[in-house]
Amino acid sequence: MTYCLAIKVDEGLVFAADSRTNAGVDYVSTYRKIFVFGVPGDRLIVLLASGNLATTQAVINAIQRDLDDASAPESLNTFHYLFDAAHYVGQISRRIQTEFAPSLKEDGISAEASFILGGQIHGRDPNIYLIYPQGNYISTSSETPYLQIGETKYGKPILDRIIRSETSLEDAARCALVSIDSTMRANISVGPPIELAFYRHDELALTRRTTLDYSTPMLRHLQKRWNEGLRRAFEKLPRFDWER
Amino acid sequence: MTYCLAIKVDEGLVFAADSRTNAGVDYVSTYRKIFVFGVPGDRLIVLLASGNLATTQAVINAIQRDLDDASAPESLNTFHYLFDAAHYVGQISRRIQTEFAPSLKEDGISAEASFILGGQIHGRDPNIYLIYPQGNYISTSSETPYLQIGETKYGKPILDRIIRSETSLEDAARCALVSIDSTMRANISVGPPIELAFYRHDELALTRRTTLDYSTPMLRHLQKRWNEGLRRAFEKLPRFDWER
């Protein structure tokens, strides 16, 4: 499993992902799940990947080959709209799934993969898209300014409580860390290190990228303070009538 | 969907459930999901139900019929062990699912149901069991002193952080309320009122039962304080290096 999310606030975009990949429970490894593309000053496109690792790797390879091939009819660098880029990634994903699905199905394995694509193209607004295994895609709304793929449920409640469009980029990233930390505690197939990528609107290049492990003081302190804060919040909950 | 949970602490047992039932998104109703059986002084058995409503109702009806029929070979009042009661409920559930599954399957509907059975039989230790749709069942461990059925993921992180065997019965119930409240915010198919049942060890009868709605001050205050407490905890999280 995997847990990736992207958050869109007024200041910009935050991308976050765990790094655990597993084929069953007895083959667990660490893979980066955040991929950065683009041309500084013209466009930044970030891709987050979840699902069958062979599928997601093949999709990234196909994207890179089109970028390397000047004669390719289209690539992440040719689109004028981000949703066209989302459509393109969805089509590649479908093509690869269709090739391998029949043989995988025989062994009860899913070829499916989901992606989050986000960024900004010069002259357009920044945005993020969730690309389903079926190739179709959705964007955020002002009420739900984030998208998730993979093991999404454990980490959702805190996002709903904290994230608003006016939330700062760093607060959004802290909330993503709490969301991933809650998920890592509940599901062993989601694990460190946590990758974070920051994009500030109109910079048209990645603003900042960082990786946090259990040995990183920021992550250790955040886990400790969050745990203490939750316990303090819990202790302040009201008593039942009969306890008074 | 549904969300039910039971918690086992040193002081006793807590049972909690939402009350929303839906057939698709356009037929939503309110049903009680906590059922109490037993003979005061001899045994208390509480059942929580999740899944196909026709299945869970038929299981409860069959249990009640056996209780009413003095000539029934077995009933919830005849077992010497709680796990035998769990086995009995699992068998009834299998029988009912087997009867209706073929016709339901034609329409793409699942006949499945899950149950939590908990309580105490005179002379034995109290316990709780999760009964799977397949009829088999598991109990808690000292490391995981709670069981959940239905929409379990949103509300799991807070249980893992708070619940220990030394947690008081009322704190366990408060934690169950927070867990259900987080789930209600994330999934509209889980909804109020919230039912709570308390059992103090060796009382061999239900200690207390209460129902909380959005109009109940306890639930309103708990939601408000928890939200405030979470925001305070969030504000105290450490800064990234570059924010200093």
Interface residues (C-beta under 8 A of the other chain):
Chain A: K153 Y154 K156 P157 I158 D160 R161 I162 E170 D171 A173 R174 C175 V178 S182 R185 A186 R208 T210 M218 H221 L222 R225 W226 N227 E228 G229 L230 R231 R232 A233 F234 K236 L237 P238 R239 F240 D241 W242 E243
Chain B: K153 Y154 G155 K156 P157 I158 D160 R161 I162 E170 D171 A173 R174 C175 V178 S182 R185 A186 R208 T210 M218 H221 L222 R225 W226 N227 E228 G229 L230 R231 R232 A233 F234 K236 L237 P238 R239 F240 D241 W242 E243
